[in-house]
C-alpha cells in the first residue's frame, strides 16, 4: 500500500495538519542550514502538534488547531493512563517521545561550552530524527502502513525551503551566481522531493540537454549523489547527495 504524501494528513482538520507540517518544515530547513538552536526550539512546536493529534486520535475528536497544554509532560502521562485500551504506540510510545523531544527543546539549548563537537549540533540531530519518527508514526497510524512505508512518505512530505533557490509556483531558479552546474543541480534537487529531467533543464535554462546529461547527471548518478532514471526521466537526491547539498548550503549561507 502506498499513499500520496500530499494526502498523508487529509484525515485531520486542514488547519491542524498545516500547523504540524509547518513545524516539521522549519526543523528540516533550520537543520539543513546548520541553524542548530532554531531546530531545537521548533521541536517544541512539533511536540504541540503531535500531542494534539494523538489526543484527538484517541478521543475521536480533533481540534482545529494545535494547542499547548499547561504542562505537556503531565498531559502526555494523562494520555498513557487514560486510554488504557488503546494500542501501545499512540498511548505510550508517541507521548514518551514527545516528552523526550520537549526536554531537549526546554533544557538543552543554552550553556554549551568545550568539547570537540558542538553539543547544539548533536541536540539538533536528535530533534531531527525524533521528529521524523513522530511524523512517520502518525502517518502509520492514520493510514495503516508499515513503518518502512510510513518513513518513505515522511521523507517526501515537505519540500526544503532553501533561501538560495527562488520559487514561483512550479518554477525554481538558483539565485546565487557563479555556481557550477553540479552545484545548481544539488540546490534545485534539495528544494523538491523529486523532479523530471525536463523540469530541471528548464530551471537551469540549459540549451544542450545531451551535454547536461553526459557531463553532470550521469556522473552524479555514478557517484551515487542522485538517482537518474533515464527511462522515466525522473531525478532525485540520494542520501550522499542530500549530505553534499547540505554542506553546500552551509558554505554559501
N, C-alpha and C positions, 0 to 999 in steps of 0.2 A: 504494500500500500504506500502511495506517495501523495503529497498534497502540495498545492501551490503555496510557497512561503507567504504570498500576499494575503492568503486566507487563513493563515495559521491561528489568528486570534479573532476570527469572524464571529465566534460564538459569544464574544464579550461585547458589552456596550462600546461603541466606537471610540468614545472619549476615554474610557478606561484603558482600552487597548493602546491608544495613542500615548497615554501617559507612560505606559510600560515601554513601548518602543522608543520613545524619546529618551528615556533614561538609559536604555541599553545603547542607543546610538551615541550618546555622549560618552559613555565608558569606552566604546570602541575607538571613537575619534581621539579622545584625550590620550589613550594608551598608544595609539599609532603615532601620535605626535610627541610622545615622551613627556606629556604633562602629567607626571605621576600623582601629585596631590589632588588635582581635579578628578582624576579617575577614582580615587578613594572616596572623595566627597559625594560624587554622583552615585556611588554604590548605595548610598542611603536612599536616594530617590527610587532606585530599583527595588530595594527592600520594601518600601511602602507599596509599590505597585504589586509586587508578588504577594505580599501579605493580603492585600485587599482581594486579589483574585482567588487565592486559596480559601480564604474565609467565605467568599461568595460561592465558590465551587462546592464547599462542604455544606453550606446553609441553603443553597439553591436560590440565592438572591444576590445578584451582582450590583454593587453601587455603580453610578455613572462615572465617578472619578476615583482615583487612588486617594486613600486617606491615611493619615499617620496617627496611630493610637498614642495615647499619652505616654504609655510605657510599652514599647514594641516587644522587648523580650518577654514581658509578662503576658502580653496579648498572644504571643506565639505559644507560650506554655498553656494558656487557656484553650487554644485550639487542640493541643495534644490531649488535654484532659476532658474536653467537652465532647469531641466526636469520636468516642471510643470504638464505634463500629466501623469507622472509615478505614480505607486502605492505609498502609503504613507511610507511603510517600507523602500524600497531602497532609496527613495528621502529624507525622513525626519528622521525617527526613527533610522536607522542604522548610518547615518552621525552624528547625535547628540550624539549617544552612543560612536562613535569613539572619538568625541571631549572630552567627559567626561573622557574616559579612558586615552586619551593622556594628559589631565590635571594632572591626578594622576602621570603619568609617568614623567612629567616635573617638577611638583611643590610640590610633597608630599613625596619625597624620602629622605629628609635631615632635620636635625634640630629638631627632635622629642625629647622631654625630659619630665619626670614626668608622673604621672598618673599610674593607676593600670594595664592598658593594653597597651602593646606596639602598638602605632598607626601604625607602619610599618606593623604589622600583620593585622590590620583592613584594611589598604590600599591594601595589597596583596590579602586579601579575596575579596575585591571589584573588583580588577583586575581579579581574577579568575572567578567570576560569570558573570561579564560583558563580559569577553572573551567567556565563554560558550554560553551566549545569542547571541553574534555576530556570532559565528560559527553555532549555530542552525538556526539562521535566514538566513544565507547564504544557508545552506542545504535546508531549507524550500522553498526558492525562486527558487533554481536550480532544485528542484525535485517536487514541488507542494505538499509537505507533510503538515500534520497538525503540529502545534507547538510541541505537545507531541511526534509525530513520529520523528521529526527532532531532538528533545532533546535526544531521545534514540540513534539515530545514532551518535550524537556528543559524548555521553558518551563512545561509543565503538570505536571512531576514532583512538585514539593514545594510544599505549601501554606505560605504565610508564617506564621510563628509571631509574632503581634503581641500584646504584653502588654496592649494596650488592648481586646482582644477576648477574651472568655471563651468557652471551647469545652467542650461536653459532648456527646460522640457527634456527631450531625449538627447539633446546635443551636449557634447563635452569639448572643452578646449583647455589645454595646458597654458596657463598664463605666464609662466616663467620662461623667459627666452634663454637661448644659449645651451639648451639641453640636447643630448643625443637622442636619436630615435628610440633607442632601447630605454633610456630613462623616461621618455614621454610615454612609452607603452606601459612601463611599470606603474606610473602615476595614474594613467587612464584606467588600467585594469583594476587598480586598487580602489577606484571610485565606483565600481559596479560589481555585481555578482558574477556576471559573465557577459560577453558581447559577441557579435559576429565580426568576421573579418571585414565585411563591407562597412559596418559602423566604425570600426577602428580606423580604416583608411580615410573615411570622411572626416573623423575628428582630427586626424593628423594632417589632413589636406595633402595627402601624398598622391602624386600623379603617376607613380610607377608601382602598382601592386605587386608585380612579379619581383621587383627589386626588394621591396619591403619583406616579402615572403622569404626570399633567399638570404638576405643579409641580416634580418632581425628576427623574424618569427620562428623560422626553423632552428637557428642556433639557440634561441631561448627555449624552445621545446626540447632540444637535445640536452641542454644544461638543466632541465627539469625546473626551470623558472615558470613556465607556462605549459598548459596543455593546449596544443593547437590541432584541432580535428580538421584536417584538410578536406575531408569528405563532407562533413556537416557545416564547415566554415565557422565553427564556434571556438572561442578562445576564453580561457580563464586562468587566473593565477593558481599555481601550486604552492604548497607551504614554503618552499625555499624562495619563491617569487614574492610571497607576502612579506617574508623577512627582509628581502632585498628592497622592497618598496618602502617598508617602514624605516629602514636605515637611510634611504634616500630622502624621505620626507623629513626625518630628523635633521639631516645635514643641510637641508635647504630652508628649514624653518627659522 
